[in-house]
Amino acid sequence: MMGHTYDCADIGHLVVHMHSTVGEEVGMLSGKTKAIIQVAATYIGTVVGAGFASGLSIMQFFTIYGGVGVIGMLISTALFIWIGTKMMLLARRIRAYSYQEFNMYLFGPFIGRAANILSFIVLFGVTCVMLSGTGSIFEERFGLPSQLGILLSVFLTYLVMTRNLDGVLAVNVIVVPMMLFFSILISIVYLDANGLLQTLAIQKQQLNDWQWMISPFAYTALNFATLQAVLVPLGNEIEDESVLRWGGLLGGVGLGFMLLTSHAAMNSLMPDILLFDIPMAEVIADFGWMMQVMFLIVVYGEIFTTLVGNVFGMSRQIQSIRPLPHNVIAVTLLFACFLISQFGFAPLLSSLYDLFGYMGLILLIILMVRRLPKQA
């Protein structure tokens, strides 16, 4: 563990001040600028779920490869900018209500049905990981029963789901600026001259491990179904394509920045950091107990945003097939995810994320090569 010490009271005041000023400034922005920020925040919040915010998936796909992991992150950042923007633009131009219609257009009737089944399975599996992750936070960091965290998340998700897409947007605009703040704080501490050199150092044996070249594509593919669940209906509901383009760009850049800072911090604590379910909490522990508690609340918020987005996307898909009551679908999905989440966070993430990443590669490749239809 590194020996940094910080004035927690001063940092705490800065966090509170930032939260209030962000709210005031967003309220003063023009309608278009506010929409761009909402799209970017929703994009970031959709990706930064249990594995990203906790640091576990970043470590699994990038940090274990050392310096070459940074190259993988740059590739992932470019893919996030390109794929996220293209997904929203395509959804707007074909007027896709959910990823059901999106996949049918993208892959055709036969393969589209298979893609929809695959997307639903991935969304359901990732949602189970989200719920289990909330339990890990309560148990590992607060010493509370994991079931308390899971049940609280189920209840809060249901409440937000009653507001439909407005609820998804509202949660992300609140939580994402706080996560970006912690990324900036981490970058100030860990990306000094020595930290940057350690982060970028590439060993010959790392280059020989070909898996680092697959990881950025698998990681982006892992997020494909999750992104579909939120970005497709979001793209459909926003008329101005420039809002989608700028939102996709800012969202992708924000994700890349957060990837780099998290990797730099965890890389400095290798290999001990491998022992934790929530490795980023160990990084923030150097900032004092108050900052660690605040960070864990933000991590919980990020897990929650992805959880809400996934349930929202699955509900949209089911409603596009059969017009069941929205509340009935949400309750059924949350109950099923609750049952699977009992297997535990780390086992679920380690077993499912790699599998889902490689399963999603074919979907990612088809979206990359498919041309956008002309604007209506």
N, C-alpha and C positions, 0 to 999 in steps of 0.2 A: 504494500500500500504506500502511496506517495505521501510525503510529509507536508502538503500544503495546508495552511490555516487561513481562515477568512473570517471577517466580521459578519456574522450571520444576521445581526440586526440591520446593518446597512444594506446587505443584499436583500433581505426581506422587504425593507422599505422600497427598494428599487423595483422589486417584483410587483408590489401593490401599486406603486406609481405607474409602472408600465401598463398594468391591466386597466387602470382607470383612464389613462391617456389614450390607449388604443381604442377603447370604447368611444371616447369623445371624438377622436379624429375620424374614425370610421363613420360616425354620425354626421360629420361635416363634409364628407366626400360627395362628389357628384354621383348620380345614379349609375353611370357606366363604370366608374372606378370602383364603386362599392360592389357591383356585380362581378368584376374581375377578381377582387379580393375574395369574395365568397366562393367563386369557382376554384381559385387556387387553394384556399383553405380547405375546401371540401375534398379536393384532389389529395392534398397532403394527409388530411385526417383519415381518408379512406385507406391509404397505404400504411400509415404509421399506426399499426394495430399492435397486438400483443407481442409478436416476434420482433418488430422494428423498435417500438418504444422501449421494450425491456432490454433490447440489445441482443437477444438470443438468436434471431434469424440473421442479423448482420454478422455476428460472430460465425455462424454456421456457413454462410455463403461467401464471406469476404475476409474477416479478420484472421481466420485460421491459415490463410494463404500469405499473411504478412504483407510485404510491400507490393506484391503483384495484385493484392486485393484492391488496392487503390485504382489500378487500371480497370479492374472489373467494375468498380463503382462509377468511374467515368462513362463506361459503356452503358451501365444501367441508367445513369442520368440522361444520356442522350436518348435511350429507348423510352424512358418515361415521358420526356418532352414530346417525342414523335408519336408514340402510341396513344398516350392520353389525349392529345389534341385531335389526332385522327379519329379516335373512337367517338369523341363528342361531336365532331363535324359530321361524321357519317350518320350518327344517330339523328342529328337535326335534319339532314337532307332526306333521309328515308322516313322520318317521323316515327321512330321506334319508341313505343310506349315502355317496353322493357327489353331486357337482353334476349327474350324469346324471339321477338321480331328481328332483332339485330343479328342473331346467329342464323336465322332462317335466310336472311338476305345475304349474309356473308358467305355461308357455306352451301346454300341450296337446301331444298326440302328434306332430302334423305340425311345428309351429313349434318344438317342444321339441327335435326331432332337429337342426334347423338351428341352434338356439341352442347345442346341445352341440358341434356341429362348430365354430361360431364361438368358443366358449369354449376349446376345445382348441387352435385355431390361435393365439389370443391368448396362452394360457399357454405354448405352445411358443415363440412369438416372444419373449415377455418373458424366458423362461428362457435363450434364446440371448443376449439383451442382458445378463442377469445374469452369465453365464459370460465374456462379452467384457469386462464391467466389471472382473472380477477380474484379467484380463490387463492392463487399463489401469493399475490400481493398481501392479502389479508393475513395469510398464515405465516409466510416467510419473513415479512417485514413488520407487521403490526402485532403478531402473536395472537391473532383472532382466528376463530374457526373458518376454514376455507369455504364451508357451505354458506356462511353469512355473506361473504363477498359475491358468491355465485347467485344466491337468491336476491340480494339487493340489485345486482345487475339485471336480472330477469325483470324485476319490478320496474326499474327505471327505463329499461328498453321499451317495455310495453307503454309507459307513459309518453315517451317521445314519439313512438310509432303512431299514436293517436293524432299527431299533427302532420303526418305524411312527410313530404319532401321538405317543408318548411322547418320541421323539427330537426331533420338531418343537417340542413344548412346552419341553423342556429347553434347547434352543439359544436360544430367544427369552427365557427368564427370565434367562439369563446376559448376553446382548448388549444387550437393550433398556434396562435401567437405566443402562448406560454411555453409550448414545446420549442419553438424557435428561439425564445429567450434563453432557455437552458442550453441549446446548441451553441449560441453565441458565447455564453459564459464558459462552456467547456472549451471552445476554440481559443478563447483568451488564455486559458491556463495550459492547455495541452499542445497548441499549435505554435509555440515559440520556436526559435531556431533549432534547438536540440530535439524537441518533440516532432517537428516537421521532418527532420532528417531521419529520425527513428521510424516514423510512419512510412516514409517513401523508400526506405532501404530495401533493396531487392537482393535476395540471395540466389545463387545459381540453382540450388536444389528446388527453390520455389518455382522458377521458370520451367523446370522439367516436369512439374506436376500439372498435367494438361487439364485437370478438373477446374482450375481457376478460370480457364477460358469459357467453360460452359456455364459457370455459376451466374454471371450477370444476366444471361438469357433465361436460365432457369428461374432466377429470382424475379425477373420481370414477368415471366410467364406465370409464376405462382400468384402474382397479384392480378392477373388478367381477369379472372372470374369476379374477384372482389371489385375491381375497377368497373367492370361491366355493370354490376349491380347498381352502382350509383351514377357513374358518368353517362350511361346511356339515357336514363330518364332526365338527367340534368341537361344534357345536350338537346334533347327534344323540347324542353321547356324554355330555353333561352334563344331568342330570335337573332340576336346580333352575333354574327360569327367572329367578329374581332374580339368580343368578350371571351369567347371560347378559346381563341388562339392565344391571347395574352394570359388567360387563366391557366391554360395548359403549360405555357412556357414558365411562368412564375412558380407553378406547382412543381414542375419537374426540377427546376433549379433549386427550390427549397428542399426537395427530397434529397438531391445530391449533396447539398451542404450538410444536412443532418446525418447522412450516411458517413461522410468524411469525418466529421467531428466525433461521432460515436466510435468509429473505427480507430481513430487516433488515440482516444482515451482508453479503450479496451486493449489496444495493442501494447500500450505502456505497462499494463498490468498482467500481461500474459506470463506464465500459463495459469496462475492462480485463479484468474477470472473465469476459467472454464468450469469451475465447481458450482457456479451459482445459476439459479433459474432466472434471476433478474440481474444480469451482470452490470447494467448501467446504474443500478442503485449503489453498487460498490464504488463506482466512479464518483458519484455524487456524495458518498459518505465523507469524502475528503473536505467537503464544503461545510460540514457541521450538521447536527441532527435536524435543525429546522429546515434547512434546504433539502435534506434528504426526504423529509415528510412531504414538503411541497412538491418535490419531483415525483414522488410516488403517487400523489394525487393527480398530477398531470399525466403520468403513465396510465393510471386508471382511466382518466378522461379519454386518452387516445385509444385505449382498448375499447372503451365504450363507444366511441365514434364509429369504429370499424364494425363493432357488434351491431349497432343500429343500422348502418349501411347495408350489411349483409342480410339482416332480417327483412329490411325494406325491399331489397332486390329480389329475394326469394318470394316475398309476398306478391310483388308485382308479377313475377312469372306465373305463380299459381293463379292469380286473378285473370291473367290473359288467357289461361286455359279454361278455367271454371270460375264464374263470378260469385265466389263465396264471400261472406262478410269479412272485412279487413281484420277486425278484432279476433275473429275465430281463427283465422290463418296465423296471426301473430302469436296467439296463445299456444296453438298446437306446435308451431316451430320451436318456440322457446322451451316448451316442455320436453320435446325430443332432444334438443341440444343440451338441456340440463342433465338428462340421463347419460349422454355420451361423455359429458365433461367430467364425470366422476372418475375417469381413467387417469387424470392428472395432467398438468400443463406440460412439463418437459417431455414425458413420454409421447404425448399426442403431437407436440410440435416436431420433435425429432423424427417421428415415424411418418407423419402426414405431409410435412412441408416439402421435403425432398420429392416425395411421390407426386404431389400435386404440381410442383414446379415442372417436372419433366412431362407430366401429362398435358400441361398447358402449353408446351412448346409448339405443338402443331397448330393450335389455335392462334398463337402469337405470329407464327410465320405466315399464315394465310392472311391475317389482318395487315401485315407488313406489305405483302405483294398486291393486295386488292386495291384497285384505284377508286378514288372518291367519285361518286356521281356528280354531275354538274349541278350548280345551284338552281333551285326552281325560280 
